[in-house]
Amino acid sequence: MRRIQTDRNIVMYVLLNIITCGIYGYYFIYKLAEDVNIMCKDDGQSTAGLGMFILLSFITCGFYAYYWYYQIGNRLQANAPKYGISIPESGTTILLWCVVGMIVCGLGQYVAMHLIIKNTNAMATAYNMANGL
């Protein structure tokens, strides 16, 4: 059992993505999937890692990425009560920000990522406390 990172933020996500020409985004997906799988290990589901994310996103012309974000949102919301917290945003909220946000110069993607980061941080804090980490 290891401590899950609780200090992710959207500003650093955007800055590091710009500095690394998008490479950090893939590292972020890798770590996020790993952490969500640890926090939600007893729910019988598994969040696909970076390799599947890239492959399936390529095959589906990017549509799988939206499904992945949707799945993360739902999984965090479903597992939050296990740690005594409530996450109001579901996968549908994340998906709507992604899709509708495309109309507004793609800004919805950043709102969706902010919600994912916020919810992951909240769950990670509760997970760490519940496990004495």
N, CA and C atoms as an extended XYZ file, in Angstrom:
399
Properties=species:S:1:pos:R:3:atomname:S:1:resname:S:1:resid:I:1 pbc="F F F"
N         0.846       -1.169        0.000 N   MET     1
C         0.000        0.000        0.000 CA  MET     1
C         0.896        1.238        0.000 C   MET     1
N         0.597        2.171       -0.881 N   ARG     2
C         1.421        3.379       -0.955 CA  ARG     2
C         0.548        4.622       -0.887 C   ARG     2
N         1.166        5.701       -0.504 N   ARG     3
C         0.466        6.980       -0.408 CA  ARG     3
C         0.143        7.481       -1.818 C   ARG     3
N        -1.083        7.964       -1.992 N   ILE     4
C        -1.530        8.498       -3.282 CA  ILE     4
C        -1.338       10.015       -3.263 C   ILE     4
N        -0.858       10.546       -4.370 N   GLN     5
C        -0.619       11.989       -4.495 CA  GLN     5
C        -1.925       12.761       -4.335 C   GLN     5
N        -1.894       13.835       -3.534 N   THR     6
C        -3.100       14.621       -3.261 CA  THR     6
C        -3.003       16.074       -3.710 C   THR     6
N        -1.912       16.438       -4.369 N   ASP     7
C        -1.703       17.849       -4.688 CA  ASP     7
C        -1.664       18.148       -6.186 C   ASP     7
N        -2.332       17.339       -6.968 N   ARG     8
C        -2.394       17.651       -8.408 CA  ARG     8
C        -3.220       18.922       -8.598 C   ARG     8
N        -2.878       19.705       -9.638 N   ASN     9
C        -3.706       20.871       -9.933 CA  ASN     9
C        -3.678       21.174      -11.421 C   ASN     9
N        -4.703       21.847      -11.864 N   ILE    10
C        -4.903       22.096      -13.291 CA  ILE    10
C        -3.846       23.050      -13.849 C   ILE    10
N        -3.378       23.997      -13.055 N   VAL    11
C        -2.386       24.958      -13.539 CA  VAL    11
C        -1.085       24.232      -13.901 C   VAL    11
N        -0.617       23.376      -13.006 N   MET    12
C         0.610       22.624      -13.288 CA  MET    12
C         0.397       21.666      -14.457 C   MET    12
N        -0.792       21.076      -14.541 N   TYR    13
C        -1.111       20.185      -15.656 CA  TYR    13
C        -0.964       20.926      -16.990 C   TYR    13
N        -1.556       22.092      -17.069 N   VAL    14
C        -1.497       22.880      -18.309 CA  VAL    14
C        -0.063       23.337      -18.589 C   VAL    14
N         0.615       23.881      -17.581 N   LEU    15
C         1.991       24.369      -17.784 CA  LEU    15
C         2.937       23.251      -18.207 C   LEU    15
N         2.871       22.124      -17.517 N   LEU    16
C         3.767       21.017      -17.872 CA  LEU    16
C         3.433       20.430      -19.241 C   LEU    16
N         2.159       20.458      -19.613 N   ASN    17
C         1.781       20.018      -20.960 CA  ASN    17
C         2.376       20.935      -22.017 C   ASN    17
N         2.353       22.228      -21.760 N   ILE    18
C         2.916       23.193      -22.714 CA  ILE    18
C         4.435       23.023      -22.799 C   ILE    18
N         5.089       22.954      -21.647 N   ILE    19
C         6.549       22.847      -21.603 CA  ILE    19
C         7.045       21.570      -22.287 C   ILE    19
N         6.318       20.460      -22.100 N   THR    20
C         6.758       19.174      -22.648 CA  THR    20
C         6.095       18.842      -23.984 C   THR    20
N         5.419       19.797      -24.574 N   CYS    21
C         4.732       19.603      -25.863 CA  CYS    21
C         3.742       18.424      -25.810 C   CYS    21
N         3.045       18.303      -24.702 N   GLY    22
C         2.000       17.291      -24.573 CA  GLY    22
C         2.426       15.969      -23.972 C   GLY    22
N         3.709       15.756      -23.794 N   ILE    23
C         4.179       14.475      -23.247 CA  ILE    23
C         3.719       14.294      -21.804 C   ILE    23
N         3.702       15.378      -21.029 N   TYR    24
C         3.263       15.272      -19.640 CA  TYR    24
C         1.830       14.760      -19.542 C   TYR    24
N         0.995       15.102      -20.496 N   GLY    25
C        -0.394       14.629      -20.486 CA  GLY    25
C        -0.476       13.109      -20.474 C   GLY    25
N         0.415       12.464      -21.197 N   TYR    26
C         0.436       10.999      -21.213 CA  TYR    26
C         0.934       10.435      -19.882 C   TYR    26
N         1.937       11.070      -19.307 N   TYR    27
C         2.411       10.649      -17.986 CA  TYR    27
C         1.296       10.822      -16.953 C   TYR    27
N         0.567       11.924      -17.071 N   PHE    28
C        -0.542       12.198      -16.157 CA  PHE    28
C        -1.609       11.102      -16.252 C   PHE    28
N        -1.962       10.715      -17.466 N   ILE    29
C        -2.944        9.641      -17.678 CA  ILE    29
C        -2.442        8.348      -17.043 C   ILE    29
N        -1.169        8.047      -17.233 N   TYR    30
C        -0.569        6.836      -16.662 CA  TYR    30
C        -0.705        6.820      -15.145 C   TYR    30
N        -0.295        7.917      -14.488 N   LYS    31
C        -0.340        7.989      -13.029 CA  LYS    31
C        -1.775        8.025      -12.513 C   LYS    31
N        -2.643        8.733      -13.207 N   LEU    32
C        -4.043        8.826      -12.785 CA  LEU    32
C        -4.702        7.452      -12.817 C   LEU    32
N        -4.503        6.713      -13.898 N   ALA    33
C        -5.083        5.367      -14.003 CA  ALA    33
C        -4.545        4.459      -12.911 C   ALA    33
N        -3.247        4.545      -12.667 N   GLU    34
C        -2.623        3.727      -11.622 CA  GLU    34
C        -3.210        4.055      -10.246 C   GLU    34
N        -3.334        5.334       -9.933 N   ASP    35
C        -3.865        5.745       -8.636 CA  ASP    35
C        -5.342        5.390       -8.464 C   ASP    35
N        -6.133        5.591       -9.507 N   VAL    36
C        -7.556        5.240       -9.420 CA  VAL    36
C        -7.721        3.733       -9.245 C   VAL    36
N        -6.922        2.951       -9.930 N   ASN    37
C        -6.995        1.494       -9.765 CA  ASN    37
C        -6.639        1.067       -8.339 C   ASN    37
N        -5.703        1.765       -7.708 N   ILE    38
C        -5.341        1.457       -6.322 CA  ILE    38
C        -6.482        1.845       -5.382 C   ILE    38
N        -7.006        3.053       -5.531 N   MET    39
C        -8.046        3.539       -4.621 CA  MET    39
C        -9.354        2.772       -4.771 C   MET    39
N        -9.626        2.271       -5.970 N   CYS    40
C       -10.903        1.610       -6.249 CA  CYS    40
C       -10.734        0.115       -6.494 C   CYS    40
N        -9.704       -0.484       -5.918 N   LYS    41
C        -9.338       -1.856       -6.251 CA  LYS    41
C       -10.416       -2.897       -5.945 C   LYS    41
N       -11.293       -2.641       -4.999 N   ASP    42
C       -12.283       -3.645       -4.608 CA  ASP    42
C       -13.611       -3.525       -5.339 C   ASP    42
N       -13.701       -2.696       -6.365 N   ASP    43
C       -14.994       -2.510       -7.033 CA  ASP    43
C       -15.212       -3.432       -8.234 C   ASP    43
N       -14.237       -4.277       -8.534 N   GLY    44
C       -14.390       -5.223       -9.637 CA  GLY    44
C       -14.172       -4.627      -11.018 C   GLY    44
N       -13.754       -3.368      -11.085 N   GLN    45
C       -13.491       -2.718      -12.369 CA  GLN    45
C       -12.008       -2.423      -12.485 C   GLN    45
N       -11.601       -2.027      -13.668 N   SER    46
C       -10.220       -1.631      -13.883 CA  SER    46
C       -10.187       -0.499      -14.902 C   SER    46
N        -9.435        0.532      -14.574 N   THR    47
C        -9.260        1.643      -15.501 CA  THR    47
C        -8.078        1.320      -16.401 C   THR    47
N        -8.304        1.422      -17.699 N   ALA    48
C        -7.249        1.109      -18.665 CA  ALA    48
C        -6.067        2.041      -18.477 C   ALA    48
N        -4.882        1.508      -18.629 N   GLY    49
C        -3.658        2.278      -18.498 CA  GLY    49
C        -3.316        3.039      -19.764 C   GLY    49
N        -2.127        3.593      -19.777 N   LEU    50
C        -1.702        4.460      -20.875 CA  LEU    50
C        -1.651        3.745      -22.216 C   LEU    50
N        -1.133        2.527      -22.244 N   GLY    51
C        -1.022        1.805      -23.513 CA  GLY    51
C        -2.378        1.607      -24.193 C   GLY    51
N        -3.343        1.133      -23.420 N   MET    52
C        -4.690        0.933      -23.973 CA  MET    52
C        -5.331        2.266      -24.329 C   MET    52
N        -5.084        3.289      -23.489 N   PHE    53
C        -5.624        4.615      -23.756 CA  PHE    53
C        -5.159        5.119      -25.116 C   PHE    53
N        -3.859        5.028      -25.378 N   ILE    54
C        -3.305        5.506      -26.644 CA  ILE    54
C        -3.813        4.664      -27.813 C   ILE    54
N        -3.738        3.346      -27.673 N   LEU    55
C        -4.149        2.454      -28.755 CA  LEU    55
C        -5.617        2.635      -29.113 C   LEU    55
N        -6.485        2.570      -28.110 N   LEU    56
C        -7.922        2.673      -28.384 CA  LEU    56
C        -8.326        4.075      -28.819 C   LEU    56
N        -7.649        5.093      -28.325 N   SER    57
C        -7.927        6.455      -28.788 CA  SER    57
C        -7.547        6.609      -30.252 C   SER    57
N        -6.427        6.012      -30.642 N   PHE    58
C        -5.993        6.057      -32.042 CA  PHE    58
C        -6.989        5.319      -32.938 C   PHE    58
N        -7.368        4.110      -32.529 N   ILE    59
C        -8.287        3.297      -33.330 CA  ILE    59
C        -9.643        3.969      -33.485 C   ILE    59
N       -10.109        4.649      -32.428 N   THR    60
C       -11.444        5.258      -32.460 CA  THR    60
C       -11.413        6.745      -32.801 C   THR    60
N       -10.311        7.215      -33.325 N   CYS    61
C       -10.152        8.630      -33.697 CA  CYS    61
C       -10.410        9.571      -32.518 C   CYS    61
N       -10.007        9.156      -31.336 N   GLY    62
C       -10.104       10.007      -30.155 CA  GLY    62
C       -11.336        9.807      -29.296 C   GLY    62
N       -12.321        9.057      -29.778 N   PHE    63
C       -13.556        8.889      -29.011 CA  PHE    63
C       -13.342        8.089      -27.728 C   PHE    63
N       -12.385        7.169      -27.733 N   TYR    64
C       -12.143        6.377      -26.532 CA  TYR    64
C       -11.685        7.260      -25.377 C   TYR    64
N       -10.963        8.322      -25.655 N   ALA    65
C       -10.501        9.221      -24.587 CA  ALA    65
C       -11.694        9.784      -23.821 C   ALA    65
N       -12.764       10.129      -24.537 N   TYR    66
C       -13.965       10.634      -23.868 CA  TYR    66
C       -14.601        9.553      -22.999 C   TYR    66
N       -14.633        8.344      -23.496 N   TYR    67
C       -15.164        7.235      -22.704 CA  TYR    67
C       -14.298        7.012      -21.467 C   TYR    67
N       -12.998        7.129      -21.606 N   TRP    68
C       -12.073        6.937      -20.486 CA  TRP    68
C       -12.329        7.971      -19.404 C   TRP    68
N       -12.486        9.245      -19.809 N   TYR    69
C       -12.798       10.304      -18.845 CA  TYR    69
C       -14.142       10.029      -18.169 C   TYR    69
N       -15.113        9.597      -18.955 N   TYR    70
C       -16.443        9.257      -18.433 CA  TYR    70
C       -16.329        8.144      -17.391 C   TYR    70
N       -15.572        7.119      -17.693 N   GLN    71
C       -15.395        5.988      -16.792 CA  GLN    71
C       -14.706        6.422      -15.494 C   GLN    71
N       -13.690        7.246      -15.591 N   ILE    72
C       -12.989        7.747      -14.398 CA  ILE    72
C       -13.970        8.509      -13.502 C   ILE    72
N       -14.750        9.399      -14.100 N   GLY    73
C       -15.719       10.182      -13.328 CA  GLY    73
C       -16.709        9.297      -12.586 C   GLY    73
N       -17.255        8.309      -13.279 N   ASN    74
C       -18.215        7.398      -12.652 CA  ASN    74
C       -17.559        6.541      -11.576 C   ASN    74
N       -16.357        6.099      -11.840 N   ARG    75
C       -15.674        5.221      -10.882 CA  ARG    75
C       -15.335        5.972       -9.595 C   ARG    75
N       -14.871        7.200       -9.720 N   LEU    76
C       -14.570        7.996       -8.534 CA  LEU    76
C       -15.847        8.257       -7.737 C   LEU    76
N       -16.921        8.625       -8.429 N   GLN    77
C       -18.170        8.909       -7.741 CA  GLN    77
C       -18.720        7.665       -7.028 C   GLN    77
N       -18.648        6.524       -7.670 N   ALA    78
C       -19.183        5.290       -7.090 CA  ALA    78
C       -18.387        4.813       -5.882 C   ALA    78
N       -17.085        5.058       -5.860 N   ASN    79
C       -16.238        4.571       -4.783 CA  ASN    79
C       -16.037        5.568       -3.646 C   ASN    79
N       -16.447        6.809       -3.835 N   ALA    80
C       -16.252        7.841       -2.811 CA  ALA    80
C       -16.919        7.496       -1.474 C   ALA    80
N       -18.142        6.974       -1.453 N   PRO    81
C       -18.765        6.665       -0.153 CA  PRO    81
C       -17.971        5.662        0.688 C   PRO    81
N       -17.195        4.823        0.048 N   LYS    82
C       -16.363        3.860        0.761 CA  LYS    82
C       -15.381        4.572        1.699 C   LYS    82
N       -15.007        5.800        1.338 N   TYR    83
C       -14.066        6.584        2.129 CA  TYR    83
C       -14.752        7.724        2.882 C   TYR    83
N       -16.078        7.711        2.905 N   GLY    84
C       -16.834        8.700        3.662 CA  GLY    84
C       -16.923       10.064        3.021 C   GLY    84
N       -16.760       10.134        1.716 N   ILE    85
C       -16.883       11.418        1.015 CA  ILE    85
C       -17.936       11.301       -0.077 C   ILE    85
N       -18.321       12.434       -0.608 N   SER    86
C       -19.286       12.477       -1.701 CA  SER    86
C       -18.678       13.264       -2.856 C   SER    86
N       -18.768       12.708       -4.040 N   ILE    87
C       -18.285       13.390       -5.237 CA  ILE    87
C       -19.503       13.686       -6.104 C   ILE    87
N       -19.843       14.972       -6.265 N   PRO    88
C       -21.070       15.326       -6.977 CA  PRO    88
C       -21.008       15.131       -8.495 C   PRO    88
N       -19.820       15.219       -9.088 N   GLU    89
C       -19.719       15.134      -10.552 CA  GLU    89
C       -19.581       13.680      -10.988 C   GLU    89
N       -20.484       13.265      -11.856 N   SER    90
C       -20.421       11.903      -12.396 CA  SER    90
C       -19.669       11.922      -13.722 C   SER    90
N       -19.547       10.755      -14.311 N   GLY    91
C       -18.924       10.652      -15.621 CA  GLY    91
C       -19.682       11.437      -16.673 C   GLY    91
N       -20.995       11.529      -16.507 N   THR    92
C       -21.814       12.288      -17.455 CA  THR    92
C       -21.442       13.763      -17.427 C   THR    92
N       -21.220       14.312      -16.244 N   THR    93
C       -20.805       15.714      -16.122 CA  THR    93
C       -19.468       15.932      -16.827 C   THR    93
N       -18.534       15.011      -16.598 N   ILE    94
C       -17.212       15.110      -17.239 CA  ILE    94
C       -17.362       15.053      -18.757 C   ILE    94
N       -18.146       14.092      -19.223 N   LEU    95
C       -18.354       13.923      -20.662 CA  LEU    95
C       -19.013       15.149      -21.285 C   LEU    95
N       -19.996       15.707      -20.615 N   LEU    96
C       -20.660       16.905      -21.142 CA  LEU    96
C       -19.689       18.081      -21.244 C   LEU    96
N       -18.830       18.257      -20.256 N   TRP    97
C       -17.836       19.325      -20.337 CA  TRP    97
C       -16.897       19.093      -21.516 C   TRP    97
N       -16.512       17.846      -21.746 N   CYS    98
C       -15.620       17.536      -22.877 CA  CYS    98
C       -16.285       17.837      -24.207 C   CYS    98
N       -17.503       17.367      -24.375 N   VAL    99
C       -18.189       17.484      -25.667 CA  VAL    99
C       -18.682       18.904      -25.916 C   VAL    99
N       -19.413       19.463      -24.963 N   VAL   100
C       -19.949       20.811      -25.141 CA  VAL   100
C       -18.815       21.831      -25.150 C   VAL   100
N       -17.774       21.561      -24.387 N   GLY   101
C       -16.643       22.471      -24.323 CA  GLY   101
C       -15.875       22.602      -25.617 C   GLY   101
N       -16.049       21.646      -26.530 N   MET   102
C       -15.384       21.759      -27.839 CA  MET   102
C       -15.889       22.983      -28.594 C   MET   102
N       -17.119       23.367      -28.338 N   ILE   103
C       -17.708       24.522      -29.010 CA  ILE   103
C       -17.012       25.809      -28.577 C   ILE   103
N       -16.549       25.844      -27.329 N   VAL   104
C       -15.937       27.038      -26.766 CA  VAL   104
C       -14.407       26.897      -26.812 C   VAL   104
N       -13.874       26.769      -27.990 N   CYS   105
C       -12.426       26.707      -28.214 CA  CYS   105
C       -11.732       25.605      -27.414 C   CYS   105
N       -12.427       24.544      -27.099 N   GLY   106
C       -11.831       23.423      -26.385 CA  GLY   106
C       -11.624       23.636      -24.900 C   GLY   106
N       -12.172       24.697      -24.345 N   LEU   107
C       -11.982       24.986      -22.923 CA  LEU   107
C       -12.674       23.975      -22.013 C   LEU   107
N       -13.686       23.311      -22.515 N   GLY   108
C       -14.397       22.309      -21.723 CA  GLY   108
C       -13.503       21.163      -21.297 C   GLY   108
N       -12.519       20.828      -22.135 N   GLN   109
C       -11.562       19.772      -21.784 CA  GLN   109
C       -10.838       20.117      -20.485 C   GLN   109
N       -10.494       21.384      -20.332 N   TYR   110
C        -9.775       21.813      -19.136 CA  TYR   110
C       -10.681       21.837      -17.913 C   TYR   110
N       -11.942       22.199      -18.102 N   VAL   111
C       -12.900       22.137      -16.991 CA  VAL   111
C       -13.079       20.687      -16.567 C   VAL   111
N       -13.236       19.794      -17.536 N   ALA   112
C       -13.392       18.366      -17.234 CA  ALA   112
C       -12.162       17.841      -16.502 C   ALA   112
N       -10.976       18.210      -16.958 N   MET   113
C        -9.756       17.754      -16.298 CA  MET   113
C        -9.649       18.337      -14.901 C   MET   113
N       -10.070       19.584      -14.736 N   HIS   114
C       -10.074       20.183      -13.398 CA  HIS   114
C       -10.976       19.381      -12.458 C   HIS   114
N       -12.150       18.988      -12.935 N   LEU   115
C       -13.065       18.204      -12.102 CA  LEU   115
C       -12.472       16.844      -11.754 C   LEU   115
N       -11.835       16.212      -12.720 N   ILE   116
C       -11.193       14.920      -12.464 CA  ILE   116
C       -10.076       15.078      -11.437 C   ILE   116
N        -9.254       16.108      -11.586 N   ILE   117
C        -8.158       16.357      -10.656 CA  ILE   117
C        -8.699       16.645       -9.254 C   ILE   117
N        -9.710       17.511       -9.173 N   LYS   118
C       -10.296       17.863       -7.878 CA  LYS   118
C       -10.858       16.628       -7.183 C   LYS   118
N       -11.590       15.815       -7.925 N   ASN   119
C       -12.202       14.626       -7.340 CA  ASN   119
C       -11.160       13.566       -6.974 C   ASN   119
N       -10.140       13.426       -7.785 N   THR   120
C        -9.074       12.468       -7.479 CA  THR   120
C        -8.310       12.906       -6.233 C   THR   120
N        -8.039       14.202       -6.114 N   ASN   121
C        -7.358       14.708       -4.921 CA  ASN   121
C        -8.186       14.461       -3.661 C   ASN   121
N        -9.496       14.708       -3.748 N   ALA   122
C       -10.373       14.487       -2.587 CA  ALA   122
C       -10.381       13.016       -2.194 C   ALA   122
N       -10.490       12.147       -3.173 N   MET   123
C       -10.515       10.720       -2.879 CA  MET   123
C        -9.161       10.243       -2.371 C   MET   123
N        -8.083       10.754       -2.931 N   ALA   124
C        -6.741       10.362       -2.489 CA  ALA   124
C        -6.509       10.781       -1.045 C   ALA   124
N        -6.964       11.964       -0.676 N   THR   125
C        -6.833       12.423        0.707 CA  THR   125
C        -7.583       11.489        1.643 C   THR   125
N        -8.817       11.148        1.290 N   ALA   126
C        -9.619       10.240        2.112 CA  ALA   126
C        -9.004        8.844        2.159 C   ALA   126
N        -8.483        8.378        1.031 N   TYR   127
C        -7.824        7.052        0.968 CA  TYR   127
C        -6.602        7.024        1.880 C   TYR   127
N        -5.772        8.054        1.781 N   ASN   128
C        -4.554        8.114        2.606 CA  ASN   128
C        -4.903        8.134        4.091 C   ASN   128
N        -5.934        8.909        4.446 N   MET   129
C        -6.339        8.976        5.854 CA  MET   129
C        -6.901        7.633        6.325 C   MET   129
N        -7.712        7.006        5.494 N   ALA   130
C        -8.337        5.725        5.870 CA  ALA   130
C        -7.294        4.620        6.059 C   ALA   130
N        -6.190        4.735        5.351 N   ASN   131
C        -5.144        3.713        5.430 CA  ASN   131
C        -3.948        4.146        6.267 C   ASN   131
N        -4.068        5.265        6.959 N   GLY   132
C        -2.988        5.738        7.821 CA  GLY   132
C        -1.716        6.097        7.094 C   GLY   132
N        -1.852        6.622        5.880 N   LEU   133
C        -0.676        6.959        5.065 CA  LEU   133
C        -0.407        8.466        5.080 C   LEU   133
